[in-house]
Structures are given as structure tokens and as C-alpha cells.
Amino acid sequence: MTLRGCQRVAYVVLAFTSVMMWACDEAEDTSRIAIAGGSLTEIVYLLGLEDRIVATDTTSVYPDAAQSFPSIGYVRALSTEGILSINPSLLLSEDDAGPPHVIKQLKELGVEVRTVPEEQTARGIIDKALCVAKILGATESERSSLERRLQKEETRLDSTRKQLEEVRATVIFGINDGIPTVGGEGTSGHSLLAMIGLRNTFDNVSGWKPVSLESMVEANPQVLIVPQRALDISGGQKIVIESKSIQMTEAGKKEQFVVADTMALLGFGPRTLSTAADLAEQVLGMIVQE
């Protein structure tokens, strides 16, 4: 890399670090928290601060108790009026919360909004949890304890990564009329596979895309990872397994499927660390038996 290239990389890293430091500063008043983002709700519960929550969004499904709060709607379709009606002292939001004009209006109307930076990696999940902890006033000792707890799952992931590097995997988010929708570059599915160490058979496509029978046969994944929601909207496991696109792959022939809770898999909250570590061990067991 040239000197200029190195300087650009250093600038980007410094800029991101500066944004993260500001975003994670302790909030002025955390007594009434509205949350836009299921991963953040999980973190608040992990910290034992759920008594400060006054509202959650529709992606906040874990734990079950999180669904008992008044809803502010979907994380990307928030409304100014809906949030103001809750009278929160703080809106804690994921980085894709919006629309942007609503976030801007809330700030202009005096609501403190903290958008938590996200990087969809194991370390990124830990940093997200530590950021929330700092925003909510956790002590340095409490943050250190939280970090150690999450690092145990990161260590589990590290222990299997090298053994899985050549394993071909596909994340499927539903099958419609026999056509599977797969996770390509830039999706949470791709990030999940990268975090585990699996090779995404569809890293040549961008986003969540429906793919043809021919494409599935050519990709020939050894393992299929299916979020529970995707299984449900597809009509159940039998429909997925019996789909011709699936049956003609190595994963389909050997019935090498992994199914897990959607938010635990793709939400990139604390549960994603442990779920990914469990999934890695499960996949390793499948491959070893071949």
C-alpha cells in the first residue's frame, strides 16, 4: 500500500473511532429509554437495566418481556409523534434506525438520541455492548465484567474458525415457489458466515437475492443455515428440504441444515455471539462425520 493509501486508511479508522467515542458518551438522562433495535434491547436486559425501558420497537422480541412495552413501530419506519407520545428521556437506536428525518426532528425537539455504531463482527458485537453500557452509565468495572463475559463466546468462535475455512455454506431467507433467497455480500447473513469462518457460496452477489436452480447446483453448499422466520414463511422444514433447488446440493442430499432463532442469528446482539459459536460447533460435527 502506498503512503497516501496508508494515510487514507488511518484517517478512516481515526474518524470512525472519534464518532464511536462521541456516540458512546454517557447520556444526560437514562431514566426513560425508548429503544429502536432488538440487539440494543438485548444488551439493556443483559445489563439488568430493563426497569428504565419505556418503549421498544417491533424487532425487540427477546426476551419475551421486551414485547410487553408500548411499541414505537419498526426500527426503520419510526414516527416522531409516536416516540414523543412516550415522553422518553433517551432514544437508543441502531445505526439503521430511521427514517433520517424523524431522527433529525426528534433531536431538534430536544430528545436525546444515541445511535450506536455497528460492525457485524464478533468484536463489533462486544464493542456495541460496551458502548450501550457506557451510554447508560455503567462503571468501568461493570464494563470490564461485561467484556470478559462476551469474550468467552468470542474465544469459542476462534477455536473452530480454522477448521471451517473451506466449508461451503449458504444462508437462506425463505423459499418462494421453489426459488430460494440467499444472503450475498453486504447482508447480515454474509457477516454471520464470515464471523464463523464459513465460506459464503454466494459472495459473488450483493444483498438478499432469489437464485435459480442452476445457481444453487453450481454453488453446491455443504451446509444450509436457515433462520426460523425464513423456515416459517417458507411453509416449514419439509417444504425447504423437498425443494428441488435444495435437494440437488450436497447440503440437501445429506440434510445438513442448521435452524436457529432469526434475531439470535442475524441481529448481532449478545445472543449472536453464543448462537454463532454453537452453530460453528454443530457444523464442525456435521463435516467431521462426512
BELDALIN-V977473 format. One record per pair of residues at least 4 apart in sequence whose C-alpha atoms are under 6 Angstrom apart, sorted by the first residue. I is the first residue (numbers start at 1). GAP is how many residues later the second one is. D is the distance in whole Angstrom. If there is no record, write none. Layout:
BEGIN
i=I gap=GAP d=D
i=I gap=GAP d=D
END
This chain:
BEGIN
i=1 gap=4 d=6
i=11 gap=4 d=6
i=24 gap=107 d=5
i=24 gap=111 d=5
i=25 gap=110 d=5
i=26 gap=108 d=6
i=26 gap=109 d=4
i=26 gap=111 d=6
i=27 gap=108 d=5
i=29 gap=60 d=6
i=31 gap=21 d=5
i=32 gap=20 d=5
i=32 gap=21 d=6
i=32 gap=22 d=6
i=32 gap=56 d=5
i=32 gap=57 d=5
i=33 gap=19 d=6
i=33 gap=20 d=5
i=33 gap=21 d=6
i=33 gap=55 d=6
i=33 gap=57 d=5
i=33 gap=58 d=6
i=34 gap=20 d=6
i=34 gap=21 d=5
i=34 gap=22 d=6
i=34 gap=54 d=6
i=34 gap=57 d=5
i=35 gap=21 d=5
i=35 gap=56 d=6
i=35 gap=57 d=5
i=35 gap=58 d=6
i=36 gap=21 d=5
i=36 gap=39 d=5
i=36 gap=57 d=5
i=37 gap=38 d=6
i=37 gap=56 d=6
i=37 gap=57 d=5
i=38 gap=21 d=5
i=38 gap=22 d=4
i=39 gap=228 d=6
i=39 gap=230 d=4
i=43 gap=86 d=6
i=44 gap=5 d=6
i=44 gap=6 d=6
i=45 gap=4 d=6
i=45 gap=5 d=5
i=55 gap=14 d=5
i=55 gap=15 d=5
i=55 gap=16 d=6
i=56 gap=15 d=5
i=57 gap=14 d=5
i=57 gap=15 d=5
i=57 gap=16 d=5
i=57 gap=17 d=6
i=57 gap=18 d=6
i=58 gap=15 d=6
i=58 gap=16 d=5
i=61 gap=6 d=6
i=72 gap=10 d=6
i=72 gap=11 d=6
i=73 gap=5 d=6
i=75 gap=22 d=5
i=76 gap=21 d=5
i=76 gap=22 d=4
i=76 gap=23 d=6
i=77 gap=21 d=6
i=77 gap=22 d=6
i=78 gap=20 d=6
i=80 gap=22 d=6
i=90 gap=22 d=5
i=90 gap=23 d=6
i=91 gap=22 d=5
i=92 gap=22 d=5
i=93 gap=22 d=5
i=94 gap=21 d=6
i=94 gap=22 d=5
i=95 gap=20 d=6
i=95 gap=21 d=6
i=95 gap=22 d=6
i=106 gap=5 d=5
i=107 gap=4 d=5
i=119 gap=5 d=5
i=120 gap=4 d=6
i=120 gap=71 d=6
i=121 gap=74 d=6
i=133 gap=5 d=5
i=134 gap=4 d=5
i=138 gap=4 d=6
i=147 gap=4 d=6
i=153 gap=120 d=6
i=153 gap=121 d=6
i=156 gap=121 d=6
i=157 gap=120 d=5
i=161 gap=36 d=5
i=164 gap=33 d=6
i=164 gap=34 d=6
i=165 gap=32 d=5
i=165 gap=33 d=5
i=167 gap=31 d=6
i=167 gap=32 d=6
i=168 gap=31 d=5
i=168 gap=33 d=6
i=168 gap=53 d=5
i=168 gap=54 d=5
i=169 gap=30 d=6
i=169 gap=31 d=5
i=169 gap=32 d=6
i=169 gap=52 d=5
i=169 gap=53 d=6
i=169 gap=54 d=5
i=169 gap=55 d=6
i=170 gap=30 d=6
i=170 gap=31 d=6
i=170 gap=54 d=5
i=171 gap=11 d=6
i=171 gap=12 d=6
i=171 gap=18 d=6
i=171 gap=53 d=6
i=171 gap=54 d=5
i=171 gap=55 d=6
i=172 gap=9 d=6
i=172 gap=10 d=5
i=172 gap=54 d=5
i=173 gap=8 d=5
i=173 gap=9 d=6
i=173 gap=57 d=5
i=174 gap=6 d=6
i=174 gap=7 d=6
i=174 gap=56 d=4
i=174 gap=60 d=5
i=175 gap=4 d=5
i=175 gap=5 d=4
i=175 gap=59 d=5
i=178 gap=65 d=6
i=180 gap=30 d=6
i=181 gap=28 d=5
i=181 gap=29 d=4
i=182 gap=26 d=5
i=182 gap=27 d=5
i=183 gap=4 d=6
i=183 gap=6 d=5
i=183 gap=7 d=6
i=183 gap=25 d=5
i=184 gap=6 d=6
i=184 gap=18 d=5
i=184 gap=19 d=5
i=184 gap=21 d=5
i=184 gap=22 d=5
i=184 gap=23 d=5
i=184 gap=24 d=6
i=185 gap=5 d=6
i=185 gap=18 d=5
i=185 gap=21 d=5
i=185 gap=22 d=6
i=186 gap=21 d=6
i=187 gap=20 d=5
i=188 gap=78 d=6
i=193 gap=4 d=6
i=193 gap=5 d=5
i=194 gap=4 d=6
i=201 gap=18 d=5
i=213 gap=32 d=5
i=216 gap=4 d=6
i=217 gap=32 d=6
i=220 gap=29 d=5
i=220 gap=30 d=6
i=221 gap=30 d=6
i=222 gap=28 d=5
i=222 gap=29 d=4
i=223 gap=28 d=5
i=223 gap=33 d=5
i=223 gap=34 d=6
i=224 gap=33 d=5
i=225 gap=32 d=6
i=225 gap=33 d=5
i=226 gap=33 d=5
i=227 gap=32 d=6
i=227 gap=33 d=5
i=227 gap=34 d=6
i=227 gap=35 d=5
i=228 gap=31 d=6
i=228 gap=32 d=6
i=228 gap=33 d=5
i=228 gap=34 d=6
i=229 gap=33 d=6
i=231 gap=5 d=5
i=232 gap=4 d=5
i=235 gap=4 d=6
i=238 gap=4 d=6
i=246 gap=6 d=5
i=247 gap=5 d=4
i=247 gap=6 d=6
i=251 gap=4 d=6
i=251 gap=5 d=5
i=262 gap=4 d=6
i=263 gap=4 d=4
i=264 gap=7 d=5
i=264 gap=8 d=5
i=265 gap=7 d=5
i=268 gap=4 d=5
i=271 gap=4 d=6
i=272 gap=4 d=6
END
